[in-house]
Amino acid sequence: MQATNFGYVYGLGVHQFTARYSGDPKNLASRTSILTQTITGTTSVGLQGNTAGDYHYVNVTIGVQ
């Protein structure tokens, strides 16, 4: 079997995945049940805004458990 679409999950939180196989002359198409993966930890997010020409920057650390 050859993977035609794949990716990586970098974000914190709950992610759901399903794998599908399109089938071939000897095997029927199929799909897995949903796999749920929870990624916990901390990540840093940079926020930027402005008010009347004054720019504001803040770095926020977010934790997911």
MOPAC internal coordinates of N, CA, C and O (Angstrom, degrees):
PM7 1SCF
backbone

  N    0.0000 0     0.00 0     0.00 0    0    0    0
  C    1.4419 1     0.00 0     0.00 0    1    0    0
  C    1.5216 1   108.63 1     0.00 0    2    1    0
  O    1.2310 1   120.34 1   -38.91 1    3    2    1
  N    1.2925 1   116.96 1   141.09 1    3    2    1
  C    1.4612 1   122.62 1  -178.77 1    5    3    2
  C    1.5253 1   109.46 1  -115.11 1    6    5    3
  O    1.2310 1   120.59 1   -47.68 1    7    6    5
  N    1.3279 1   116.48 1   132.32 1    7    6    5
  C    1.4636 1   120.73 1   178.01 1    9    7    6
  C    1.5218 1   108.90 1   -76.36 1   10    9    7
  O    1.2310 1   120.63 1   -52.21 1   11   10    9
  N    1.3150 1   116.39 1   127.79 1   11   10    9
  C    1.4572 1   120.02 1   179.28 1   13   11   10
  C    1.5141 1   111.83 1  -106.51 1   14   13   11
  O    1.2310 1   119.84 1   163.97 1   15   14   13
  N    1.3280 1   117.90 1   -16.03 1   15   14   13
  C    1.4552 1   120.85 1  -179.50 1   17   15   14
  C    1.5236 1   107.95 1  -151.20 1   18   17   15
  O    1.2310 1   120.66 1   -55.78 1   19   18   17
  N    1.3034 1   116.34 1   124.22 1   19   18   17
  C    1.4564 1   119.36 1   178.71 1   21   19   18
  C    1.5187 1   108.35 1  -150.37 1   22   21   19
  O    1.2310 1   120.95 1   -15.82 1   23   22   21
  N    1.2983 1   115.80 1   164.18 1   23   22   21
  C    1.4548 1   119.80 1  -179.19 1   25   23   22
  C    1.5129 1   110.34 1  -159.40 1   26   25   23
  O    1.2310 1   121.39 1     0.23 1   27   26   25
  N    1.2910 1   114.94 1  -179.77 1   27   26   25
  C    1.4520 1   121.38 1  -179.08 1   29   27   26
  C    1.5171 1   108.53 1  -126.16 1   30   29   27
  O    1.2310 1   120.71 1   -36.99 1   31   30   29
  N    1.3158 1   116.25 1   143.01 1   31   30   29
  C    1.4508 1   121.24 1   177.79 1   33   31   30
  C    1.5161 1   107.80 1  -104.26 1   34   33   31
  O    1.2310 1   120.56 1   -62.39 1   35   34   33
  N    1.3113 1   116.54 1   117.61 1   35   34   33
  C    1.4522 1   121.31 1   179.24 1   37   35   34
  C    1.5208 1   112.61 1  -105.14 1   38   37   35
  O    1.2310 1   120.45 1   159.30 1   39   38   37
  N    1.3229 1   116.75 1   -20.70 1   39   38   37
  C    1.4503 1   120.73 1  -171.93 1   41   39   38
  C    1.5100 1   113.59 1   -81.24 1   42   41   39
  O    1.2310 1   121.29 1   -30.94 1   43   42   41
  N    1.3212 1   115.14 1   149.06 1   43   42   41
  C    1.4438 1   120.84 1   174.20 1   45   43   42
  C    1.5102 1   109.19 1   -71.88 1   46   45   43
  O    1.2310 1   120.66 1   -25.74 1   47   46   45
  N    1.3148 1   116.34 1   154.26 1   47   46   45
  C    1.4588 1   120.32 1   175.87 1   49   47   46
  C    1.5132 1   112.17 1   122.95 1   50   49   47
  O    1.2310 1   120.96 1    15.71 1   51   50   49
  N    1.3128 1   115.76 1  -164.29 1   51   50   49
  C    1.4584 1   123.03 1  -178.09 1   53   51   50
  C    1.5282 1   108.72 1  -102.50 1   54   53   51
  O    1.2310 1   120.86 1   -51.07 1   55   54   53
  N    1.3270 1   115.97 1   128.93 1   55   54   53
  C    1.4603 1   122.09 1  -178.31 1   57   55   54
  C    1.5251 1   108.78 1  -127.49 1   58   57   55
  O    1.2310 1   120.41 1   -38.35 1   59   58   57
  N    1.3215 1   116.83 1   141.65 1   59   58   57
  C    1.4532 1   121.36 1   178.82 1   61   59   58
  C    1.5249 1   109.89 1  -117.54 1   62   61   59
  O    1.2310 1   121.16 1   -40.26 1   63   62   61
  N    1.3496 1   115.39 1   139.74 1   63   62   61
  C    1.4560 1   121.99 1  -177.00 1   65   63   62
  C    1.5162 1   109.93 1  -128.76 1   66   65   63
  O    1.2310 1   120.77 1   -32.31 1   67   66   65
  N    1.3186 1   116.13 1   147.69 1   67   66   65
  C    1.4556 1   123.14 1   171.90 1   69   67   66
  C    1.5257 1   107.31 1  -137.90 1   70   69   67
  O    1.2310 1   120.69 1   -45.72 1   71   70   69
  N    1.3220 1   116.29 1   134.28 1   71   70   69
  C    1.4661 1   120.38 1   176.18 1   73   71   70
  C    1.5277 1   108.58 1  -104.23 1   74   73   71
  O    1.2310 1   120.74 1   -40.45 1   75   74   73
  N    1.3358 1   116.19 1   139.55 1   75   74   73
  C    1.4611 1   121.87 1   179.23 1   77   75   74
  C    1.5236 1   110.02 1  -125.74 1   78   77   75
  O    1.2310 1   121.10 1   -38.07 1   79   78   77
  N    1.3155 1   115.50 1   141.93 1   79   78   77
  C    1.4573 1   121.91 1   174.85 1   81   79   78
  C    1.5208 1   107.25 1  -121.48 1   82   81   79
  O    1.2310 1   120.06 1   -54.24 1   83   82   81
  N    1.3215 1   117.50 1   125.76 1   83   82   81
  C    1.4643 1   121.31 1  -174.35 1   85   83   82
  C    1.5288 1   113.26 1   -76.72 1   86   85   83
  O    1.2310 1   119.97 1   168.40 1   87   86   85
  N    1.3101 1   117.65 1   -11.60 1   87   86   85
  C    1.4576 1   120.74 1   179.08 1   89   87   86
  C    1.5208 1   112.74 1    91.45 1   90   89   87
  O    1.2310 1   121.00 1    -9.66 1   91   90   89
  N    1.3180 1   115.69 1   170.34 1   91   90   89
  C    1.4542 1   122.75 1   176.40 1   93   91   90
  C    1.5342 1   107.09 1  -152.90 1   94   93   91
  O    1.2310 1   119.08 1     2.31 1   95   94   93
  N    1.3274 1   119.37 1  -177.69 1   95   94   93
  C    1.4731 1   119.70 1  -176.50 1   97   95   94
  C    1.5339 1   114.07 1   -58.77 1   98   97   95
  O    1.2310 1   119.52 1   156.28 1   99   98   97
  N    1.3140 1   118.51 1   -23.72 1   99   98   97
  C    1.4694 1   120.43 1  -177.72 1  101   99   98
  C    1.5232 1   113.68 1  -107.74 1  102  101   99
  O    1.2310 1   119.42 1   171.08 1  103  102  101
  N    1.3324 1   118.71 1    -8.92 1  103  102  101
  C    1.4629 1   121.45 1  -175.92 1  105  103  102
  C    1.5220 1   110.30 1  -135.22 1  106  105  103
  O    1.2310 1   121.22 1   -43.20 1  107  106  105
  N    1.3172 1   115.27 1   136.80 1  107  106  105
  C    1.4562 1   120.41 1   178.85 1  109  107  106
  C    1.5225 1   110.79 1   -74.13 1  110  109  107
  O    1.2310 1   121.15 1   -23.83 1  111  110  109
  N    1.3060 1   115.40 1   156.17 1  111  110  109
  C    1.4656 1   120.29 1   173.74 1  113  111  110
  C    1.5236 1   108.44 1   -65.01 1  114  113  111
  O    1.2310 1   120.57 1   -30.97 1  115  114  113
  N    1.3270 1   116.52 1   149.03 1  115  114  113
  C    1.4630 1   119.58 1  -179.99 1  117  115  114
  C    1.5207 1   109.85 1  -152.22 1  118  117  115
  O    1.2310 1   122.06 1   -13.53 1  119  118  117
  N    1.3221 1   113.66 1   166.47 1  119  118  117
  C    1.4661 1   121.26 1   179.23 1  121  119  118
  C    1.5258 1   107.68 1  -143.86 1  122  121  119
  O    1.2310 1   120.58 1   -39.23 1  123  122  121
  N    1.3293 1   116.50 1   140.77 1  123  122  121
  C    1.4550 1   120.26 1   177.98 1  125  123  122
  C    1.5173 1   110.17 1   -79.91 1  126  125  123
  O    1.2310 1   121.20 1   -14.97 1  127  126  125
  N    1.3025 1   115.32 1   165.03 1  127  126  125
  C    1.4632 1   118.92 1   169.79 1  129  127  126
  C    1.5277 1   107.11 1   -73.19 1  130  129  127
  O    1.2310 1   120.84 1   -11.80 1  131  130  129
  N    1.3112 1   116.00 1   168.20 1  131  130  129
  C    1.4688 1   120.57 1  -176.84 1  133  131  130
  C    1.5265 1   109.90 1   -71.88 1  134  133  131
  O    1.2310 1   120.83 1   -49.46 1  135  134  133
  N    1.3161 1   116.02 1   130.54 1  135  134  133
  C    1.4598 1   123.40 1   173.41 1  137  135  134
  C    1.5223 1   106.89 1  -101.42 1  138  137  135
  O    1.2310 1   120.46 1   -55.08 1  139  138  137
  N    1.3121 1   116.73 1   124.92 1  139  138  137
  C    1.4517 1   121.00 1   178.16 1  141  139  138
  C    1.5172 1   109.12 1  -105.67 1  142  141  139
  O    1.2310 1   120.59 1   -50.82 1  143  142  141
  N    1.3199 1   116.48 1   129.18 1  143  142  141
  C    1.4567 1   122.24 1  -179.97 1  145  143  142
  C    1.5219 1   108.03 1  -124.61 1  146  145  143
  O    1.2310 1   120.93 1   -48.60 1  147  146  145
  N    1.3300 1   115.83 1   131.40 1  147  146  145
  C    1.4521 1   121.37 1   177.56 1  149  147  146
  C    1.5173 1   108.71 1  -110.64 1  150  149  147
  O    1.2310 1   120.41 1   -56.93 1  151  150  149
  N    1.3152 1   116.82 1   123.07 1  151  150  149
  C    1.4641 1   122.22 1   178.72 1  153  151  150
  C    1.5228 1   107.21 1  -105.81 1  154  153  151
  O    1.2310 1   121.11 1   -60.74 1  155  154  153
  N    1.3238 1   115.47 1   119.26 1  155  154  153
  C    1.4572 1   120.71 1  -179.41 1  157  155  154
  C    1.5227 1   110.00 1  -109.79 1  158  157  155
  O    1.2310 1   120.79 1   -16.11 1  159  158  157
  N    1.3139 1   116.10 1   163.89 1  159  158  157
  C    1.4554 1   120.78 1   178.40 1  161  159  158
  C    1.5128 1   110.33 1   139.92 1  162  161  159
  O    1.2310 1   121.13 1    21.55 1  163  162  161
  N    1.3047 1   115.45 1  -158.45 1  163  162  161
  C    1.4610 1   120.79 1   178.31 1  165  163  162
  C    1.5172 1   109.53 1  -126.88 1  166  165  163
  O    1.2310 1   121.48 1   -27.92 1  167  166  165
  N    1.3088 1   114.78 1   152.08 1  167  166  165
  C    1.4558 1   120.81 1   175.87 1  169  167  166
  C    1.5181 1   108.55 1  -144.13 1  170  169  167
  O    1.2310 1   120.25 1   -24.94 1  171  170  169
  N    1.2866 1   117.14 1   155.06 1  171  170  169
  C    1.4488 1   122.56 1  -179.63 1  173  171  170
  C    1.5262 1   109.24 1  -106.10 1  174  173  171
  O    1.2310 1   120.92 1   -46.15 1  175  174  173
  N    1.3312 1   115.84 1   133.85 1  175  174  173
  C    1.4572 1   121.58 1  -179.37 1  177  175  174
  C    1.5228 1   108.61 1  -124.42 1  178  177  175
  O    1.2310 1   120.41 1   -51.25 1  179  178  177
  N    1.3040 1   116.82 1   128.75 1  179  178  177
  C    1.4563 1   121.43 1   176.81 1  181  179  178
  C    1.5134 1   110.83 1   -92.91 1  182  181  179
  O    1.2310 1   120.36 1   -50.03 1  183  182  181
  N    1.3148 1   116.92 1   129.97 1  183  182  181
  C    1.4601 1   121.90 1   178.85 1  185  183  182
  C    1.5180 1   109.45 1  -117.06 1  186  185  183
  O    1.2310 1   120.63 1   -36.11 1  187  186  185
  N    1.3153 1   116.41 1   143.89 1  187  186  185
  C    1.4597 1   121.74 1  -179.22 1  189  187  186
  C    1.5175 1   108.73 1  -138.30 1  190  189  187
  O    1.2310 1   120.66 1   -38.74 1  191  190  189
  N    1.3029 1   116.34 1   141.26 1  191  190  189
  C    1.4511 1   120.53 1   176.86 1  193  191  190
  C    1.5124 1   109.46 1  -154.14 1  194  193  191
  O    1.2310 1   120.59 1    -5.06 1  195  194  193
  N    1.3212 1   116.48 1   174.94 1  195  194  193
  C    1.4578 1   118.78 1   175.20 1  197  195  194
  C    1.5236 1   109.71 1  -147.74 1  198  197  195
  O    1.2310 1   121.97 1   -29.94 1  199  198  197
  N    1.3007 1   113.83 1   150.06 1  199  198  197
  C    1.4597 1   122.35 1   177.60 1  201  199  198
  C    1.5179 1   107.50 1  -133.50 1  202  201  199
  O    1.2310 1   120.60 1   -64.19 1  203  202  201
  N    1.3086 1   116.46 1   115.81 1  203  202  201
  C    1.4675 1   121.82 1   177.69 1  205  203  202
  C    1.5322 1   112.01 1    50.83 1  206  205  203
  O    1.2310 1   120.68 1  -138.03 1  207  206  205
  N    1.3255 1   116.30 1    41.97 1  207  206  205
  C    1.4622 1   120.45 1   176.92 1  209  207  206
  C    1.5169 1   114.77 1    87.90 1  210  209  207
  O    1.2310 1   119.44 1   170.58 1  211  210  209
  N    1.3356 1   118.67 1    -9.42 1  211  210  209
  C    1.4707 1   121.82 1   175.66 1  213  211  210
  C    1.5289 1   108.28 1   -89.67 1  214  213  211
  O    1.2310 1   120.66 1   -54.47 1  215  214  213
  N    1.3361 1   116.34 1   125.53 1  215  214  213
  C    1.4571 1   120.53 1  -178.63 1  217  215  214
  C    1.5173 1   110.05 1   -95.15 1  218  217  215
  O    1.2310 1   121.04 1   -38.69 1  219  218  217
  N    1.3297 1   115.62 1   141.31 1  219  218  217
  C    1.4561 1   122.57 1  -178.53 1  221  219  218
  C    1.5197 1   108.84 1  -125.34 1  222  221  219
  O    1.2310 1   121.00 1   -43.43 1  223  222  221
  N    1.3099 1   115.70 1   136.57 1  223  222  221
  C    1.4827 1   121.33 1   178.14 1  225  223  222
  C    1.5260 1   107.93 1  -129.43 1  226  225  223
  O    1.2310 1   120.91 1   -38.89 1  227  226  225
  N    1.3135 1   115.86 1   141.11 1  227  226  225
  C    1.4542 1   120.54 1   175.43 1  229  227  226
  C    1.5350 1   107.86 1  -148.02 1  230  229  227
  O    1.2310 1   120.73 1   -37.83 1  231  230  229
  N    1.3093 1   116.20 1   142.17 1  231  230  229
  C    1.4548 1   123.19 1   175.21 1  233  231  230
  C    1.5143 1   107.20 1  -106.44 1  234  233  231
  O    1.2310 1   119.77 1   -57.16 1  235  234  233
  N    1.3174 1   118.04 1   122.84 1  235  234  233
  C    1.4591 1   123.43 1  -177.01 1  237  235  234
  C    1.5194 1   108.57 1  -114.62 1  238  237  235
  O    1.2310 1   120.33 1   -46.36 1  239  238  237
  N    1.3281 1   116.97 1   133.64 1  239  238  237
  C    1.4646 1   121.40 1   174.14 1  241  239  238
  C    1.5143 1   108.30 1  -100.82 1  242  241  239
  O    1.2310 1   120.79 1   -53.96 1  243  242  241
  N    1.3232 1   116.09 1   126.04 1  243  242  241
  C    1.4538 1   122.39 1  -177.85 1  245  243  242
  C    1.5313 1   108.31 1  -112.31 1  246  245  243
  O    1.2310 1   121.02 1   -46.84 1  247  246  245
  N    1.3110 1   115.66 1   133.16 1  247  246  245
  C    1.4753 1   121.00 1   176.91 1  249  247  246
  C    1.5109 1   110.95 1  -114.46 1  250  249  247
  O    1.2310 1   120.69 1   -44.53 1  251  250  249
  N    1.3360 1   116.28 1   135.47 1  251  250  249
  C    1.4689 1   121.91 1   177.64 1  253  251  250
  C    1.5107 1   107.63 1  -122.84 1  254  253  251
  O    1.2310 1   121.07 1   -50.72 1  255  254  253
  N    1.3277 1   115.56 1   129.28 1  255  254  253
  C    1.4812 1   120.00 1   179.10 1  257  255  254
  C    1.5004 1   109.81 1  -126.17 1  258  257  255
  O    1.2310 1   120.10 1   180.00 1  259  258  257

